[in-house]
């Protein structure tokens, strides 16, 4: 997908960049001229994302470890001297009906979906203030829709959307914009990573596609295009918004 946004000279961090939306986002930023540090747990997957893109640098990390958020930001700033965009895309999907809910399951989910992006934003903030930069949080259509059997995943995304609105107000005086993108069902490895059997995954995909008014699941590049647009420095008067890109699912 060809983008018209020009981000030449901008420095971007994209988390969860080993596959799916994160991979497409990293490549789209590079296509727009940005220098991109990509973060994820799987080194091989990050290398695949960065292949053929000289301005994309990998940084393997588990963002739930205490020092990882600060280390990621330091690595980007040490390399390029600035930071303009933080894309908090890393996250986990978890099927956890109430009857099967555990403290460990809740803690693990929120550690990656809520705590890690919060600490990354904190570490990035001084540099984003200097650059007049932006934070983009990747939520989900289920951040504002019920998800039976996955209530805590939905709650973690709802938390991220509320962080987006609150940070936008808190940081407006500093010239730092904060927005979120909420994708609908999109082709990715999230369901596989959740540990679901293949036949269950295929059933979920069929059901999701049937519920989407446009009749299909989204492609990562379609979501990535909007993340890049939200990062465009010409988008000067947009902050605190949650943009839903879901093929019309929110209308049902």
Buried (B, 14 or more C-beta within 10 A) or exposed (E): EEBEBEBEEBBBBBBBBBBBBBBBBBBBBBBBBBBBBBBBBEEEBBBEBBEEBEBBBBBBBEBBEEEBBBBBBBBBBEEBEBBBBBBBBBBBBBBBEEEEEEEEBBEBBBBBBBBBBBBBBEBBBEBBEBBEBBBBBBBBBBBBBEBEEBBBBBBBBBBBBBBBBEBBEEBEEBBBBBBBBBBBBBBBEBBEBBEBEEEEBEEBBEEBBEBBEEEEBBBBBBBBBBBBBBBBBEBEEBBBBBBBBBBEBBEE
